[in-house]
């Protein structure tokens, strides 16, 4: 079927135009491409005279010529490993290209709805309706042996990171407690609907289940650090999260700081003060996942400069039996 790309442009006079293209690029490179896109939208597109339409494209580009803002997002099927970091790196790379120096360039994590709100700004989005979502811990079959709460020790078979191969997780949830203990769970849920539905009850629900080891970067696509004493929630995903769903999350965590940091798994590690050795993908692994050297270099610089958790958190230990 192929992807449809929403191409949205707001001119200096405030008028808005849109064009839906099949098989089109979902990001621009040089300033020449920006000029050609505007010409194409004005020649073949339609003027937007009503409120922004509901989300209908799986990828898109928005250019606001009046404020010099550029946003883009891609189809989830076109997301490589370490997808959140890849798109953040792409935005920084794009902003550094000739012809984009005075532009505000960023990935549109809010997807089609974010692009259309850029095109025609309106009141803050209302909270989206969220269906009931159960908590689905990832599989413990074949690797999990025991959890000793007093010793804060997880016993696993074969290898410290064995869960990454057998759990089949989607999300990593790390909870910082008032006593500075840090505990992880790996879930089969996408993170945003889970946070929006369960709200502050989620840490208690998770505590009824044995925890998991920390997940490596390639094992998950979503994550969140829930800091109980600071009442701070930092989430990330490789996919888009609509502004309405973000508003629902904020409502579900009243009095909390709910934010999406700029980076994914490497930002998660920084937020819990954990070193990336053995947990972050290597440059060679990223190249195998279609990363180019420029983006790898941008990610490496970001990882070395991210502010890290200043508290000395108490990590669970992992005991291995039946090593291969």
BALOBA-1460 file (C-alpha; in Angstrom, 3 decimals):
// residues 324
<rec num="1" residu="x" x="0.000" y="0.000" z="0.000"/>
<rec num="2" residu="x" x="2.802" y="2.435" z="0.784"/>
<rec num="3" residu="x" x="2.900" y="5.389" z="3.140"/>
<rec num="4" residu="x" x="1.108" y="8.682" z="2.683"/>
<rec num="5" residu="x" x="3.106" y="11.768" z="3.600"/>
<rec num="6" residu="x" x="1.340" y="14.886" z="4.861"/>
<rec num="7" residu="x" x="3.160" y="17.978" z="3.529"/>
<rec num="8" residu="x" x="2.032" y="21.091" z="5.409"/>
<rec num="9" residu="x" x="3.142" y="24.688" z="4.850"/>
<rec num="10" residu="x" x="2.230" y="27.958" z="6.568"/>
<rec num="11" residu="x" x="3.271" y="31.058" z="4.631"/>
<rec num="12" residu="x" x="4.479" y="34.392" z="5.987"/>
<rec num="13" residu="x" x="0.993" y="35.839" z="5.491"/>
<rec num="14" residu="x" x="-0.455" y="33.200" z="7.824"/>
<rec num="15" residu="x" x="-2.238" y="31.158" z="5.132"/>
<rec num="16" residu="x" x="-1.924" y="27.386" z="5.436"/>
<rec num="17" residu="x" x="-1.610" y="24.800" z="2.662"/>
<rec num="18" residu="x" x="-1.452" y="21.009" z="2.579"/>
<rec num="19" residu="x" x="-0.656" y="18.222" z="0.143"/>
<rec num="20" residu="x" x="-0.848" y="14.476" z="0.699"/>
<rec num="21" residu="x" x="1.703" y="12.524" z="-1.323"/>
<rec num="22" residu="x" x="2.157" y="8.773" z="-1.700"/>
<rec num="23" residu="x" x="5.660" y="7.333" z="-1.452"/>
<rec num="24" residu="x" x="7.087" y="10.787" z="-0.700"/>
<rec num="25" residu="x" x="10.071" y="11.564" z="1.509"/>
<rec num="26" residu="x" x="9.257" y="12.252" z="5.163"/>
<rec num="27" residu="x" x="12.224" y="14.564" z="5.773"/>
<rec num="28" residu="x" x="14.149" y="17.209" z="3.881"/>
<rec num="29" residu="x" x="17.892" y="17.668" z="3.527"/>
<rec num="30" residu="x" x="19.147" y="20.879" z="1.986"/>
<rec num="31" residu="x" x="17.435" y="24.231" z="1.747"/>
<rec num="32" residu="x" x="16.794" y="23.552" z="-1.964"/>
<rec num="33" residu="x" x="14.454" y="20.720" z="-0.996"/>
<rec num="34" residu="x" x="12.594" y="23.117" z="1.280"/>
<rec num="35" residu="x" x="12.026" y="25.518" z="-1.613"/>
<rec num="36" residu="x" x="10.878" y="22.729" z="-3.940"/>
<rec num="37" residu="x" x="8.468" y="21.355" z="-1.325"/>
<rec num="38" residu="x" x="6.833" y="24.765" z="-0.819"/>
<rec num="39" residu="x" x="6.476" y="25.195" z="-4.587"/>
<rec num="40" residu="x" x="4.939" y="21.733" z="-4.926"/>
<rec num="41" residu="x" x="2.444" y="22.254" z="-2.106"/>
<rec num="42" residu="x" x="1.323" y="25.621" z="-3.498"/>
<rec num="43" residu="x" x="1.029" y="24.242" z="-7.041"/>
<rec num="44" residu="x" x="-0.705" y="20.929" z="-6.287"/>
<rec num="45" residu="x" x="-2.072" y="21.255" z="-2.774"/>
<rec num="46" residu="x" x="-5.106" y="22.885" z="-1.202"/>
<rec num="47" residu="x" x="-5.582" y="25.774" z="1.124"/>
<rec num="48" residu="x" x="-6.584" y="24.882" z="4.675"/>
<rec num="49" residu="x" x="-9.568" y="26.956" z="5.711"/>
<rec num="50" residu="x" x="-11.053" y="24.847" z="8.516"/>
<rec num="51" residu="x" x="-9.821" y="23.351" z="11.763"/>
<rec num="52" residu="x" x="-6.984" y="20.819" z="11.424"/>
<rec num="53" residu="x" x="-8.175" y="17.437" z="10.198"/>
<rec num="54" residu="x" x="-7.874" y="14.280" z="12.265"/>
<rec num="55" residu="x" x="-4.659" y="12.313" z="11.902"/>
<rec num="56" residu="x" x="-4.623" y="10.537" z="8.567"/>
<rec num="57" residu="x" x="-1.005" y="10.257" z="7.418"/>
<rec num="58" residu="x" x="1.606" y="7.851" z="8.706"/>
<rec num="59" residu="x" x="4.449" y="10.318" z="8.139"/>
<rec num="60" residu="x" x="4.751" y="14.006" z="7.503"/>
<rec num="61" residu="x" x="6.578" y="17.301" z="7.095"/>
<rec num="62" residu="x" x="5.494" y="20.741" z="8.306"/>
<rec num="63" residu="x" x="7.143" y="24.056" z="7.447"/>
<rec num="64" residu="x" x="6.099" y="27.271" z="9.160"/>
<rec num="65" residu="x" x="7.742" y="29.975" z="7.070"/>
<rec num="66" residu="x" x="6.423" y="32.715" z="9.350"/>
<rec num="67" residu="x" x="8.246" y="31.432" z="12.452"/>
<rec num="68" residu="x" x="10.901" y="29.312" z="10.658"/>
<rec num="69" residu="x" x="9.906" y="26.072" z="12.326"/>
<rec num="70" residu="x" x="10.377" y="22.677" z="10.658"/>
<rec num="71" residu="x" x="8.927" y="19.425" z="12.007"/>
<rec num="72" residu="x" x="8.940" y="15.921" z="10.573"/>
<rec num="73" residu="x" x="8.092" y="12.370" z="11.554"/>
<rec num="74" residu="x" x="8.255" y="8.994" z="9.852"/>
<rec num="75" residu="x" x="6.285" y="5.788" z="9.565"/>
<rec num="76" residu="x" x="6.874" y="3.456" z="12.512"/>
<rec num="77" residu="x" x="7.856" y="0.726" z="10.042"/>
<rec num="78" residu="x" x="10.785" y="2.874" z="8.924"/>
<rec num="79" residu="x" x="12.260" y="3.217" z="12.418"/>
<rec num="80" residu="x" x="15.666" y="1.560" z="12.963"/>
<rec num="81" residu="x" x="16.963" y="0.195" z="16.263"/>
<rec num="82" residu="x" x="17.443" y="2.879" z="18.929"/>
<rec num="83" residu="x" x="14.745" y="4.751" z="17.046"/>
<rec num="84" residu="x" x="14.185" y="7.578" z="19.536"/>
<rec num="85" residu="x" x="17.871" y="8.448" z="19.505"/>
<rec num="86" residu="x" x="18.018" y="8.089" z="15.713"/>
<rec num="87" residu="x" x="15.303" y="10.676" z="15.126"/>
<rec num="88" residu="x" x="16.759" y="13.096" z="17.686"/>
<rec num="89" residu="x" x="20.133" y="12.750" z="15.950"/>
<rec num="90" residu="x" x="18.511" y="13.355" z="12.565"/>
<rec num="91" residu="x" x="16.954" y="16.595" z="13.784"/>
<rec num="92" residu="x" x="20.284" y="17.880" z="15.101"/>
<rec num="93" residu="x" x="22.013" y="16.866" z="11.871"/>
<rec num="94" residu="x" x="19.336" y="18.617" z="9.812"/>
<rec num="95" residu="x" x="19.580" y="21.819" z="11.853"/>
<rec num="96" residu="x" x="23.333" y="21.978" z="11.202"/>
<rec num="97" residu="x" x="23.016" y="21.815" z="7.390"/>
<rec num="98" residu="x" x="23.552" y="24.943" z="5.246"/>
<rec num="99" residu="x" x="20.354" y="26.908" z="4.798"/>
<rec num="100" residu="x" x="18.789" y="25.801" z="8.094"/>
<rec num="101" residu="x" x="20.904" y="27.860" z="10.492"/>
<rec num="102" residu="x" x="18.085" y="30.119" z="11.691"/>
<rec num="103" residu="x" x="15.383" y="27.442" z="11.731"/>
<rec num="104" residu="x" x="13.875" y="25.619" z="14.713"/>
<rec num="105" residu="x" x="14.190" y="21.981" z="13.635"/>
<rec num="106" residu="x" x="12.800" y="19.024" z="15.588"/>
<rec num="107" residu="x" x="11.224" y="15.619" z="15.202"/>
<rec num="108" residu="x" x="7.425" y="15.752" z="15.622"/>
<rec num="109" residu="x" x="6.877" y="13.163" z="18.345"/>
<rec num="110" residu="x" x="3.221" y="14.199" z="18.363"/>
<rec num="111" residu="x" x="2.810" y="12.913" z="14.811"/>
<rec num="112" residu="x" x="0.183" y="14.184" z="12.409"/>
<rec num="113" residu="x" x="-1.743" y="16.035" z="15.103"/>
<rec num="114" residu="x" x="1.358" y="17.987" z="16.124"/>
<rec num="115" residu="x" x="2.014" y="18.974" z="12.492"/>
<rec num="116" residu="x" x="-1.526" y="20.257" z="12.047"/>
<rec num="117" residu="x" x="-1.418" y="22.214" z="15.279"/>
<rec num="118" residu="x" x="1.770" y="23.849" z="13.981"/>
<rec num="119" residu="x" x="-0.083" y="24.703" z="10.783"/>
<rec num="120" residu="x" x="-3.130" y="26.152" z="12.540"/>
<rec num="121" residu="x" x="-2.439" y="26.804" z="16.237"/>
<rec num="122" residu="x" x="-5.393" y="26.440" z="18.575"/>
<rec num="123" residu="x" x="-6.224" y="26.001" z="22.254"/>
<rec num="124" residu="x" x="-4.362" y="23.332" z="24.220"/>
<rec num="125" residu="x" x="-5.497" y="19.826" z="23.269"/>
<rec num="126" residu="x" x="-8.046" y="18.140" z="25.494"/>
<rec num="127" residu="x" x="-7.153" y="14.802" z="27.078"/>
<rec num="128" residu="x" x="-7.696" y="11.899" z="24.707"/>
<rec num="129" residu="x" x="-9.923" y="8.985" z="25.625"/>
<rec num="130" residu="x" x="-7.793" y="6.036" z="26.719"/>
<rec num="131" residu="x" x="-9.200" y="2.499" z="26.878"/>
<rec num="132" residu="x" x="-8.470" y="0.318" z="29.889"/>
<rec num="133" residu="x" x="-4.999" y="-1.176" z="29.605"/>
<rec num="134" residu="x" x="-3.787" y="-4.101" z="31.673"/>
<rec num="135" residu="x" x="-0.174" y="-4.345" z="32.786"/>
<rec num="136" residu="x" x="1.524" y="-7.140" z="30.851"/>
<rec num="137" residu="x" x="4.925" y="-8.124" z="32.266"/>
<rec num="138" residu="x" x="7.246" y="-9.520" z="29.622"/>
<rec num="139" residu="x" x="7.893" y="-13.256" z="29.582"/>
<rec num="140" residu="x" x="9.893" y="-14.802" z="32.433"/>
<rec num="141" residu="x" x="9.989" y="-18.223" z="30.809"/>
<rec num="142" residu="x" x="13.384" y="-19.920" z="30.381"/>
<rec num="143" residu="x" x="15.471" y="-17.322" z="32.227"/>
<rec num="144" residu="x" x="13.930" y="-16.116" z="35.534"/>
<rec num="145" residu="x" x="14.703" y="-18.052" z="38.739"/>
<rec num="146" residu="x" x="14.037" y="-15.913" z="41.822"/>
<rec num="147" residu="x" x="13.714" y="-12.455" z="43.373"/>
<rec num="148" residu="x" x="14.959" y="-11.851" z="46.918"/>
<rec num="149" residu="x" x="13.483" y="-8.522" z="48.105"/>
<rec num="150" residu="x" x="15.596" y="-8.296" z="51.283"/>
<rec num="151" residu="x" x="18.855" y="-8.787" z="49.415"/>
<rec num="152" residu="x" x="17.502" y="-6.939" z="46.346"/>
<rec num="153" residu="x" x="18.854" y="-9.739" z="44.175"/>
<rec num="154" residu="x" x="17.443" y="-11.235" z="40.981"/>
<rec num="155" residu="x" x="18.583" y="-14.754" z="40.058"/>
<rec num="156" residu="x" x="18.597" y="-15.620" z="36.367"/>
<rec num="157" residu="x" x="19.897" y="-18.396" z="34.161"/>
<rec num="158" residu="x" x="22.796" y="-18.236" z="31.738"/>
<rec num="159" residu="x" x="23.704" y="-14.490" z="31.527"/>
<rec num="160" residu="x" x="23.092" y="-11.109" z="33.209"/>
<rec num="161" residu="x" x="21.253" y="-9.800" z="30.148"/>
<rec num="162" residu="x" x="19.447" y="-13.048" z="29.325"/>
<rec num="163" residu="x" x="16.036" y="-11.377" z="29.607"/>
<rec num="164" residu="x" x="16.849" y="-9.242" z="26.572"/>
<rec num="165" residu="x" x="16.811" y="-12.378" z="24.424"/>
<rec num="166" residu="x" x="13.814" y="-14.174" z="25.930"/>
<rec num="167" residu="x" x="11.486" y="-11.617" z="27.560"/>
<rec num="168" residu="x" x="10.231" y="-10.039" z="24.344"/>
<rec num="169" residu="x" x="9.708" y="-6.694" z="26.050"/>
<rec num="170" residu="x" x="8.467" y="-3.443" z="24.551"/>
<rec num="171" residu="x" x="8.908" y="-1.063" z="27.498"/>
<rec num="172" residu="x" x="11.406" y="-0.541" z="30.304"/>
<rec num="173" residu="x" x="10.036" y="0.958" z="33.533"/>
<rec num="174" residu="x" x="12.522" y="2.127" z="36.181"/>
<rec num="175" residu="x" x="11.172" y="3.275" z="39.547"/>
<rec num="176" residu="x" x="13.203" y="5.363" z="42.005"/>
<rec num="177" residu="x" x="11.836" y="4.996" z="45.547"/>
<rec num="178" residu="x" x="12.117" y="7.330" z="48.537"/>
<rec num="179" residu="x" x="14.958" y="5.218" z="49.987"/>
<rec num="180" residu="x" x="16.967" y="5.691" z="46.741"/>
<rec num="181" residu="x" x="16.392" y="2.092" z="45.659"/>
<rec num="182" residu="x" x="16.011" y="1.564" z="41.929"/>
<rec num="183" residu="x" x="13.896" y="-1.240" z="40.476"/>
<rec num="184" residu="x" x="13.179" y="-2.179" z="36.852"/>
<rec num="185" residu="x" x="10.320" y="-3.922" z="35.098"/>
<rec num="186" residu="x" x="10.104" y="-4.973" z="31.475"/>
<rec num="187" residu="x" x="6.610" y="-4.927" z="29.969"/>
<rec num="188" residu="x" x="4.941" y="-5.934" z="26.728"/>
<rec num="189" residu="x" x="2.916" y="-2.687" z="26.754"/>
<rec num="190" residu="x" x="3.630" y="0.475" z="24.794"/>
<rec num="191" residu="x" x="4.419" y="3.024" z="27.480"/>
<rec num="192" residu="x" x="2.197" y="6.043" z="26.739"/>
<rec num="193" residu="x" x="-1.279" y="4.406" z="26.978"/>
<rec num="194" residu="x" x="-0.125" y="2.544" z="30.093"/>
<rec num="195" residu="x" x="0.942" y="5.753" z="31.850"/>
<rec num="196" residu="x" x="-2.218" y="7.551" z="30.755"/>
<rec num="197" residu="x" x="-4.560" y="4.835" z="32.020"/>
<rec num="198" residu="x" x="-2.925" y="3.744" z="35.297"/>
<rec num="199" residu="x" x="-1.426" y="7.024" z="36.481"/>
<rec num="200" residu="x" x="0.046" y="7.061" z="39.994"/>
<rec num="201" residu="x" x="-1.206" y="3.546" z="40.739"/>
<rec num="202" residu="x" x="1.256" y="2.019" z="38.265"/>
<rec num="203" residu="x" x="4.290" y="1.729" z="40.633"/>
<rec num="204" residu="x" x="2.161" y="-0.107" z="43.193"/>
<rec num="205" residu="x" x="0.816" y="-2.483" z="40.551"/>
<rec num="206" residu="x" x="4.339" y="-3.236" z="39.365"/>
<rec num="207" residu="x" x="5.621" y="-3.800" z="42.909"/>
<rec num="208" residu="x" x="3.321" y="-6.832" z="43.186"/>
<rec num="209" residu="x" x="5.388" y="-8.532" z="40.455"/>
<rec num="210" residu="x" x="9.047" y="-9.653" z="40.630"/>
<rec num="211" residu="x" x="11.311" y="-7.096" z="38.951"/>
<rec num="212" residu="x" x="13.479" y="-7.573" z="35.890"/>
<rec num="213" residu="x" x="17.128" y="-6.816" z="35.142"/>
<rec num="214" residu="x" x="17.916" y="-3.563" z="33.367"/>
<rec num="215" residu="x" x="17.165" y="-3.862" z="29.628"/>
<rec num="216" residu="x" x="19.772" y="-3.121" z="26.984"/>
<rec num="217" residu="x" x="19.073" y="-0.553" z="24.288"/>
<rec num="218" residu="x" x="18.212" y="-2.959" z="21.479"/>
<rec num="219" residu="x" x="15.706" y="-4.881" z="23.660"/>
<rec num="220" residu="x" x="13.053" y="-2.154" z="24.088"/>
<rec num="221" residu="x" x="11.476" y="0.678" z="22.116"/>
<rec num="222" residu="x" x="9.799" y="2.567" z="24.990"/>
<rec num="223" residu="x" x="10.721" y="3.518" z="28.513"/>
<rec num="224" residu="x" x="9.989" y="5.645" z="31.551"/>
<rec num="225" residu="x" x="11.795" y="6.687" z="34.730"/>
<rec num="226" residu="x" x="9.314" y="7.181" z="37.579"/>
<rec num="227" residu="x" x="10.961" y="9.214" z="40.343"/>
<rec num="228" residu="x" x="8.669" y="8.874" z="43.365"/>
<rec num="229" residu="x" x="10.352" y="11.332" z="45.786"/>
<rec num="230" residu="x" x="10.730" y="14.011" z="43.100"/>
<rec num="231" residu="x" x="7.277" y="13.295" z="41.611"/>
<rec num="232" residu="x" x="8.863" y="13.365" z="38.197"/>
<rec num="233" residu="x" x="8.003" y="11.151" z="35.235"/>
<rec num="234" residu="x" x="10.334" y="10.996" z="32.212"/>
<rec num="235" residu="x" x="9.058" y="8.879" z="29.320"/>
<rec num="236" residu="x" x="10.328" y="8.124" z="25.820"/>
<rec num="237" residu="x" x="9.206" y="6.084" z="22.835"/>
<rec num="238" residu="x" x="10.344" y="5.334" z="19.313"/>
<rec num="239" residu="x" x="6.804" y="6.033" z="18.098"/>
<rec num="240" residu="x" x="4.574" y="9.078" z="18.075"/>
<rec num="241" residu="x" x="2.332" y="10.106" z="20.978"/>
<rec num="242" residu="x" x="-0.502" y="12.497" z="20.163"/>
<rec num="243" residu="x" x="-0.827" y="15.781" z="22.098"/>
<rec num="244" residu="x" x="-4.176" y="14.537" z="23.399"/>
<rec num="245" residu="x" x="-2.567" y="11.417" z="24.864"/>
<rec num="246" residu="x" x="0.154" y="13.566" z="26.445"/>
<rec num="247" residu="x" x="-2.580" y="15.684" z="28.014"/>
<rec num="248" residu="x" x="-4.229" y="12.514" z="29.353"/>
<rec num="249" residu="x" x="-0.922" y="11.444" z="30.909"/>
<rec num="250" residu="x" x="-0.559" y="14.794" z="32.653"/>
<rec num="251" residu="x" x="-4.074" y="14.464" z="34.048"/>
<rec num="252" residu="x" x="-3.343" y="10.919" z="35.290"/>
<rec num="253" residu="x" x="-0.289" y="12.140" z="37.233"/>
<rec num="254" residu="x" x="-1.567" y="15.286" z="39.024"/>
<rec num="255" residu="x" x="1.131" y="17.316" z="40.724"/>
<rec num="256" residu="x" x="3.864" y="15.485" z="38.814"/>
<rec num="257" residu="x" x="6.335" y="16.814" z="36.276"/>
<rec num="258" residu="x" x="5.536" y="14.782" z="33.147"/>
<rec num="259" residu="x" x="8.088" y="15.247" z="30.395"/>
<rec num="260" residu="x" x="9.618" y="13.650" z="27.362"/>
<rec num="261" residu="x" x="13.403" y="14.197" z="27.424"/>
<rec num="262" residu="x" x="15.204" y="14.702" z="24.142"/>
<rec num="263" residu="x" x="16.755" y="11.227" z="24.072"/>
<rec num="264" residu="x" x="15.592" y="7.653" z="24.477"/>
<rec num="265" residu="x" x="17.529" y="4.813" z="26.076"/>
<rec num="266" residu="x" x="20.734" y="6.833" z="26.547"/>
<rec num="267" residu="x" x="18.682" y="9.490" z="28.341"/>
<rec num="268" residu="x" x="17.087" y="6.750" z="30.441"/>
<rec num="269" residu="x" x="20.543" y="5.581" z="31.544"/>
<rec num="270" residu="x" x="21.582" y="9.130" z="32.413"/>
<rec num="271" residu="x" x="18.384" y="9.626" z="34.436"/>
<rec num="272" residu="x" x="19.222" y="6.648" z="36.660"/>
<rec num="273" residu="x" x="22.975" y="7.257" z="36.781"/>
<rec num="274" residu="x" x="23.870" y="3.961" z="35.121"/>
<rec num="275" residu="x" x="26.906" y="3.539" z="32.864"/>
<rec num="276" residu="x" x="26.165" y="2.483" z="29.282"/>
<rec num="277" residu="x" x="28.792" y="-0.274" z="29.084"/>
<rec num="278" residu="x" x="27.083" y="-3.389" z="27.797"/>
<rec num="279" residu="x" x="23.688" y="-1.650" z="27.702"/>
<rec num="280" residu="x" x="24.031" y="0.819" z="24.814"/>
<rec num="281" residu="x" x="24.429" y="-0.310" z="21.221"/>
<rec num="282" residu="x" x="27.935" y="-0.040" z="19.790"/>
<rec num="283" residu="x" x="28.773" y="2.020" z="16.718"/>
<rec num="284" residu="x" x="29.156" y="-1.188" z="14.704"/>
<rec num="285" residu="x" x="25.710" y="-2.378" z="15.808"/>
<rec num="286" residu="x" x="24.173" y="0.968" z="14.882"/>
<rec num="287" residu="x" x="25.735" y="0.808" z="11.401"/>
<rec num="288" residu="x" x="24.161" y="-2.605" z="10.919"/>
<rec num="289" residu="x" x="20.809" y="-0.948" z="11.758"/>
<rec num="290" residu="x" x="21.176" y="1.666" z="8.979"/>
<rec num="291" residu="x" x="22.678" y="4.469" z="11.065"/>
<rec num="292" residu="x" x="25.224" y="6.598" z="9.206"/>
<rec num="293" residu="x" x="28.430" y="7.898" z="10.754"/>
<rec num="294" residu="x" x="27.216" y="11.499" z="11.102"/>
<rec num="295" residu="x" x="24.247" y="10.449" z="13.223"/>
<rec num="296" residu="x" x="26.382" y="8.079" z="15.288"/>
<rec num="297" residu="x" x="28.770" y="10.937" z="16.069"/>
<rec num="298" residu="x" x="25.889" y="13.211" z="17.130"/>
<rec num="299" residu="x" x="24.514" y="10.523" z="19.429"/>
<rec num="300" residu="x" x="27.949" y="9.905" z="20.943"/>
<rec num="301" residu="x" x="28.362" y="13.603" z="21.735"/>
<rec num="302" residu="x" x="24.940" y="13.711" z="23.352"/>
<rec num="303" residu="x" x="25.646" y="10.632" z="25.468"/>
<rec num="304" residu="x" x="28.860" y="12.183" z="26.794"/>
<rec num="305" residu="x" x="27.178" y="15.455" z="27.787"/>
<rec num="306" residu="x" x="23.796" y="14.351" z="29.184"/>
<rec num="307" residu="x" x="23.356" y="15.365" z="32.840"/>
<rec num="308" residu="x" x="23.347" y="12.276" z="35.031"/>
<rec num="309" residu="x" x="21.437" y="11.415" z="38.198"/>
<rec num="310" residu="x" x="23.390" y="12.931" z="41.149"/>
<rec num="311" residu="x" x="21.948" y="10.620" z="43.810"/>
<rec num="312" residu="x" x="23.698" y="7.345" z="44.614"/>
<rec num="313" residu="x" x="20.872" y="4.998" z="43.715"/>
<rec num="314" residu="x" x="20.818" y="1.429" z="45.032"/>
<rec num="315" residu="x" x="20.702" y="-0.956" z="42.093"/>
<rec num="316" residu="x" x="19.379" y="-4.518" z="42.269"/>
<rec num="317" residu="x" x="22.067" y="-7.137" z="41.793"/>
<rec num="318" residu="x" x="21.821" y="-10.005" z="39.320"/>
<rec num="319" residu="x" x="23.022" y="-13.518" z="40.226"/>
<rec num="320" residu="x" x="23.591" y="-15.959" z="37.364"/>
<rec num="321" residu="x" x="23.290" y="-19.731" z="37.562"/>
<rec num="322" residu="x" x="23.682" y="-22.392" z="34.862"/>
<rec num="323" residu="x" x="26.010" y="-20.213" z="32.808"/>
<rec num="324" residu="x" x="26.362" y="-21.208" z="29.218"/>
